[in-house]
Amino acid sequence: MKRTPNYLKHILQWGVLLAIAATVVGAKLSDKPVDVEAYCPFGGLQAFGTYLVNNSLACSMSMLQIMMGLVLAAGVILFSKLFCGYLCPVGTVGEWMSRIGRKLRIQCDVPAGGIFDRLLRAVKYVLLFTILYNTLSTSELFCKKLDPYYAVATGFKGEIVLWMSVTSLVLLLAGGFFVRMFWCRYICPLGAASNIFKFTPLFLLAAVAAWVLGHFGVEGSWVWVLAATCAASYLVEACKLRSCAFPLLTLRRDEHDCNHCGACEKKCPYNIPIQNYAKVKHVDCTLCGQCISSCSKEALTVGGSRSLRWVPGLLAVALFGLALWLGGRLELPTIDEKWGDYEQVEDLRIYEMEGLQTIKCFGSSKAFSAKMQGVPGVYGVRTYVKRHAVQISYSPSQTDTVRIQQAIFTPTQRKYKSPGEDTPMLDVLKLGVEGLHDRMDMIYFGMALQRIEGIFGFTSEFDCPVAVTLYVDPAAGLTREQLAEAIDAPELVIPVKDGEKVIPMHSELRSFATAGQVSREEFAQTMFGEIEKLSGRFIANLEKWGDEEQFPQAVYEMPFPGIEKLPIKQSFPYFKSFLSCTDGILSVEFVLRDFVPVMRLHYVREMWSDERLWSEVFQAEKWTLRMADGTFKEADARIRFTDEGKTVE
């Protein structure tokens, strides 16, 4: 009697592939980026390992990934490698290639348990160690460089290394074509990780060892634990080829009904000699049910009951759903840092803020932490990138929440345009605006105001609510209602290269008052204060060439009205760094002439001419930058200068 094929497995495999294809195609059509690794359990295991080792979570990693990885680990320990058998797109393609190879009768026979089979199993553990070592060292997913699924799903445009990705794809396709389940048995790092979970006592021993060594502060202990675990797991797999203690759910063979025909072994994707086992705990078994479909004697069951045949597939779906649910409700901090004598501080409290647009990645979280370390009374920071939130540990006896808010806030000056001669006087409006917490809030707030006709610029200072001063054209006749319509809008839509970007806004206009008038000269001088701060002296160069008697100096002047534009203003510190790395350039300063900012470059006269300054400095395609750690880095020029200057003194 022939059993019914495992339709659930085929439905799930096809469903996953179609869902991936639909997601990628939909993203292409809508010009929206898609994270093709969002549901990757292997990426989740790497992310969780990174968090344990570095106490931080890079923004390329997500809680959804982590829950996928942790649920997979629990599923492997309790049940089997259900993800591999039912949901993994790479495993599905490898299985299809193996079927094609068998039908064409060109496959090499590598018997399960043979000498070559046992030796080749070492490869995936070497790859697992390499990937985890690089990921945990850099806090970025190293597997993206070589994952065949990631390369294909992104059209080879992701964070790949081309030769690695092509090699992986060839091993997946050609390997499976000639050797049954070549990728899954010998190459797949997730398969190696899953096998470690199958060797449950060994996995628990490694976890305890890592905790003990970490508790006693053994530096770099995770590397040795990882290497020992990979090596030991390979030895256990090569010697035993079976799981230890678990799983709870296994394939069972009734010895009385079995006629030892070998059909189950032929049908098994991994060529497991099922007829030799009473309880199949082989390390490769995924409970895919292919062997049950081949048994004419109904000698094979799942967990000893024929009615449980469909349970593994249903469990795979249930575990995937559980991971989705947990990933949407739980969140690990991107960074969790403490400093100073926080352990000795009594009554340490937590202040939480949400909606900080600055907190958008691992790098911005580290920058925020560095800023908070300079605030007296603050002893720690946690950041949550997903909801742009921070938790700040502080001592109420040394500071308070208002001072913390002030430390986070960035005072802003923004000039949109210069008033003409026909506008000798400007109206001044004083606003109180709630919800402006950090630098990004002020940037988006400035974008919203820029769309209102008649506003020349604004300044902001910390207060509760934030004090905003607007400089407006008297002829515009701006009202509170007009301003509230822009400031209180729930979102800001801004054009980007690939379409539009929607920014959630949290600002709210609380107060509005007129405060007299200022002249256009006073307005220009007020706005120039922000530009003046961009001036700087280059200490290293001054130490070499600062003696004016020995090295006569000159000043190169260039009108630079573009410096008032926000993108150029933000890029100018990089240009200053480039200047500081250029021999003979001593300092840069700004002055205001006829309402126009003028850049003055002080240099050693005998080392430069106007022509060389313009061609080699202001028209340079590459900038050499001095990094914070003292190293140097070459980068593309960020500013294009169009108005040539000249030496004036």
TADAWO-V941192 format. One record per backbone hydrogen bond with DSSP energy under -0.5 kcal/mol. CO is the residue of the C=O (numbers start at 1). NH is the residue of the N-H. If there is no record, write none. Layout:
<<CO | NH> <CO | NH>>
This chain:
<<5 | 7> <6 | 9> <6 | 10> <7 | 11> <8 | 12> <9 | 13> <10 | 14> <11 | 15> <12 | 16> <13 | 17> <14 | 18> <15 | 19> <16 | 20> <17 | 21> <18 | 22> <19 | 23> <20 | 24> <21 | 25> <22 | 26> <23 | 27> <24 | 28> <25 | 29> <26 | 30> <27 | 31> <27 | 32> <28 | 31> <34 | 36> <35 | 38> <37 | 40> <39 | 41> <40 | 44> <41 | 45> <42 | 46> <43 | 47> <44 | 48> <45 | 49> <46 | 50> <47 | 51> <48 | 52> <49 | 53> <50 | 54> <50 | 56> <51 | 55> <55 | 336> <58 | 61> <62 | 66> <63 | 67> <64 | 68> <65 | 69> <66 | 70> <67 | 71> <68 | 72> <69 | 73> <70 | 74> <71 | 75> <72 | 76> <73 | 77> <74 | 78> <75 | 79> <75 | 80> <78 | 248> <78 | 249> <80 | 82> <81 | 85> <82 | 86> <82 | 87> <83 | 87> <83 | 88> <88 | 92> <89 | 93> <90 | 94> <91 | 95> <92 | 96> <93 | 97> <94 | 98> <95 | 99> <96 | 100> <97 | 101> <98 | 102> <99 | 103> <100 | 104> <101 | 106> <101 | 107> <102 | 105> <108 | 110> <108 | 180> <109 | 111> <111 | 114> <114 | 118> <115 | 119> <116 | 120> <117 | 121> <119 | 122> <120 | 123> <121 | 125> <122 | 126> <123 | 127> <124 | 128> <125 | 129> <126 | 130> <127 | 131> <128 | 132> <129 | 133> <130 | 134> <131 | 135> <132 | 136> <133 | 137> <134 | 138> <135 | 139> <135 | 140> <140 | 142> <141 | 144> <142 | 145> <143 | 146> <143 | 147> <145 | 161> <147 | 151> <148 | 152> <149 | 153> <150 | 154> <151 | 156> <152 | 155> <154 | 157> <158 | 160> <160 | 162> <161 | 164> <161 | 165> <162 | 166> <163 | 167> <164 | 168> <165 | 169> <166 | 170> <167 | 171> <168 | 172> <169 | 173> <170 | 174> <170 | 175> <172 | 176> <173 | 177> <174 | 178> <175 | 179> <178 | 108> <179 | 182> <181 | 185> <182 | 186> <182 | 187> <183 | 187> <183 | 188> <186 | 124> <188 | 192> <189 | 193> <190 | 194> <191 | 195> <192 | 196> <193 | 197> <194 | 198> <195 | 199> <198 | 200> <198 | 244> <199 | 202> <199 | 203> <200 | 204> <201 | 205> <202 | 206> <203 | 207> <204 | 208> <205 | 209> <206 | 210> <207 | 211> <208 | 212> <209 | 213> <210 | 214> <211 | 215> <212 | 216> <213 | 218> <214 | 217> <217 | 219> <218 | 221> <220 | 223> <220 | 224> <221 | 225> <222 | 226> <223 | 227> <224 | 228> <225 | 229> <226 | 230> <227 | 231> <228 | 232> <229 | 233> <230 | 234> <231 | 235> <232 | 236> <233 | 237> <234 | 238> <235 | 239> <236 | 240> <236 | 241> <237 | 241> <241 | 283> <244 | 200> <244 | 246> <248 | 250> <250 | 303> <251 | 280> <252 | 301> <253 | 255> <254 | 258> <262 | 266> <263 | 267> <264 | 268> <268 | 271> <271 | 112> <272 | 274> <273 | 276> <274 | 277> <278 | 253> <279 | 281> <280 | 251> <281 | 243> <282 | 285> <285 | 81> <289 | 293> <290 | 294> <291 | 295> <292 | 295> <293 | 3> <294 | 296> <295 | 298> <299 | 254> <301 | 252> <301 | 303> <302 | 305> <305 | 302> <305 | 308> <306 | 309> <308 | 311> <308 | 312> <310 | 314> <311 | 315> <312 | 316> <313 | 317> <314 | 318> <315 | 319> <316 | 320> <317 | 321> <318 | 322> <319 | 323> <320 | 324> <321 | 325> <322 | 326> <323 | 327> <324 | 328> <325 | 329> <326 | 329> <326 | 330> <334 | 57> <335 | 383> <337 | 381> <339 | 342> <340 | 342> <341 | 344> <341 | 345> <342 | 345> <345 | 348> <347 | 396> <349 | 394> <351 | 392> <353 | 390> <355 | 357> <356 | 359> <358 | 360> <361 | 365> <362 | 366> <363 | 367> <364 | 368> <365 | 369> <366 | 370> <367 | 371> <368 | 372> <369 | 373> <371 | 374> <372 | 375> <374 | 376> <375 | 378> <377 | 395> <379 | 339> <380 | 393> <381 | 337> <382 | 391> <383 | 334> <383 | 335> <384 | 387> <384 | 389> <385 | 388> <387 | 355> <388 | 356> <389 | 384> <390 | 353> <391 | 382> <391 | 393> <392 | 351> <392 | 394> <393 | 379> <393 | 380> <394 | 349> <394 | 396> <395 | 398> <395 | 399> <400 | 404> <401 | 405> <402 | 406> <403 | 407> <404 | 408> <405 | 409> <409 | 411> <412 | 460> <414 | 416> <414 | 458> <420 | 423> <424 | 520> <425 | 474> <426 | 518> <427 | 472> <428 | 515> <429 | 431> <429 | 470> <430 | 513> <431 | 433> <431 | 468> <432 | 510> <432 | 511> <433 | 466> <434 | 508> <435 | 437> <438 | 442> <439 | 443> <440 | 444> <441 | 445> <442 | 446> <443 | 447> <444 | 448> <445 | 449> <446 | 450> <447 | 451> <448 | 451> <449 | 452> <451 | 453> <452 | 455> <454 | 456> <454 | 473> <456 | 416> <456 | 417> <457 | 471> <458 | 414> <459 | 469> <460 | 412> <461 | 467> <463 | 465> <466 | 433> <466 | 468> <467 | 461> <468 | 431> <468 | 470> <469 | 459> <470 | 429> <470 | 472> <471 | 456> <471 | 457> <472 | 427> <473 | 476> <473 | 477> <474 | 477> <479 | 483> <480 | 484> <481 | 485> <482 | 486> <483 | 487> <484 | 488> <486 | 489> <490 | 505> <492 | 494> <492 | 503> <494 | 501> <496 | 499> <499 | 496> <501 | 494> <501 | 503> <502 | 504> <503 | 492> <508 | 434> <508 | 510> <511 | 432> <513 | 430> <516 | 428> <518 | 426> <519 | 523> <520 | 524> <521 | 525> <522 | 526> <523 | 527> <524 | 528> <525 | 529> <526 | 529> <527 | 530> <527 | 531> <528 | 532> <529 | 533> <531 | 534> <532 | 535> <536 | 588> <537 | 539> <538 | 542> <539 | 543> <540 | 544> <541 | 545> <542 | 546> <546 | 548> <547 | 551> <552 | 605> <554 | 603> <555 | 557> <555 | 648> <555 | 649> <556 | 601> <557 | 646> <558 | 599> <560 | 563> <561 | 564> <562 | 565> <565 | 569> <566 | 570> <567 | 571> <568 | 572> <571 | 574> <571 | 575> <572 | 576> <573 | 577> <574 | 578> <575 | 579> <576 | 580> <577 | 581> <578 | 581> <579 | 582> <581 | 583> <582 | 585> <584 | 586> <584 | 604> <586 | 538> <587 | 602> <588 | 536> <589 | 600> <591 | 593> <591 | 598> <593 | 596> <596 | 593> <597 | 560> <598 | 591> <599 | 558> <599 | 601> <600 | 589> <600 | 602> <601 | 556> <602 | 586> <602 | 587> <603 | 554> <603 | 605> <604 | 607> <604 | 608> <605 | 608> <609 | 613> <610 | 614> <611 | 615> <612 | 616> <612 | 617> <613 | 617> <613 | 618> <614 | 619> <617 | 620> <618 | 641> <621 | 637> <623 | 625> <623 | 635> <625 | 627> <625 | 633> <627 | 630> <631 | 627> <633 | 625> <635 | 623> <639 | 641> <642 | 644> <646 | 557>>
